[in-house]
């Protein structure tokens, strides 16, 4: 009996040793599993208490409160190529080249130049001469008939330099059309650049919003497991679920925003069938912002709208001069020759005439041309004031967006990143809770999204200020001369 009891005691001891070894292996495996469930924002283990560990018993109690999590998928900072139907990368220069060759408004603007050049050529041409036949038949007594046959040529000789002035006027109109053509190029390029940065920002926002969504999913899972352990209440879980749904809606919104920006971008290039692809570019500023005086002086000196307005003034000056010489009569000259075979005689007659400006001295048209000239002077002044007003509004947004970009880069983003890193380190040292780390991560990602929107706002304002406020890449180019200017006759003059 004694030997049997000793054997039984040895067996019980062996079983306790085996059980202890198994528990140690299981605990070790659990620790390794928890350490491997990490992503770029997640520390090696998850802890729900920030109480310092002082004894083995307290350490055992805290280890019992550790929560296991599934490892989330690693998210890219930008959209992956699998998101697009086309994996061909596009740069800003690609879209600019496509727009310069495919935007239909450039063809319209070029057609206006061609039309004005044709009118200038036509306006300087001399009137065609008139050539004709003349005949006369005489019935003479005693049955004798006499027939006269001949011809004539007539020509109008234009005086007063009318043809020269007409051609100068339409050549000036062709200059205005060329200026409008260059302005349309600027409009298209400005719109393409602005829309490219909008699409590039939307592409980046999709990547950021996916990371925010992963954060929201992790937060919901954390609160669910904390609720199971009695460490939070139902209200906390419901709040996390609401935030998660909002994250999903925000992701859907930025995805739609990218699709919308892409459609507008390819429409500007004249290639609406172009499939979505990856955008390669830098949205961060690459130049220092302009000050007000520099921006204003560049606008006043280089704006094609102001150049076209000054060219219209010269156009209307030529028009006034042209209408003033209109009453100067042109010479009408004709020569007629007639021959009769009966007497074998030939007669030649010469006629010279000119209209007398007795009743119509073109005073009404001259007055209209002078009114057009006065209106052009006022329009040039009005345009300068309008451009100053538009620049003032645009420059206000330009400065505001630049200030936001600088402050986010210099202070807010670095502080948010440091706060996240500090909480991450504290969590690893068991001095911070995992929900606090998730909250810091969310704040950092949210600031990145806000900075992306700040950057695209600055870029678009910068394009507008440096691009002389020219927009409307798909609008019909303005005519060289607006409605109301005189084109009094069918032939240009």
Secondary structure as UniProt FT lines:
FT   HELIX           2..36
FT   TURN            40..41
FT   HELIX           56..63
FT   TURN            64..65
FT   HELIX           81..83
FT   HELIX           92..102
FT   HELIX           104..123
FT   STRAND          130..140
FT   TURN            141..143
FT   STRAND          144..157
FT   TURN            160..161
FT   HELIX           162..228
FT   TURN            229..230
FT   HELIX           234..269
FT   TURN            272..273
FT   HELIX           292..302
FT   HELIX           304..325
FT   TURN            326..327
FT   STRAND          331..340
FT   TURN            341..344
FT   STRAND          345..354
FT   HELIX           363..407
FT   HELIX           408..412
FT   HELIX           413..428
FT   TURN            429..430
FT   HELIX           434..466
FT   TURN            467..469
FT   TURN            473..474
FT   TURN            483..484
//
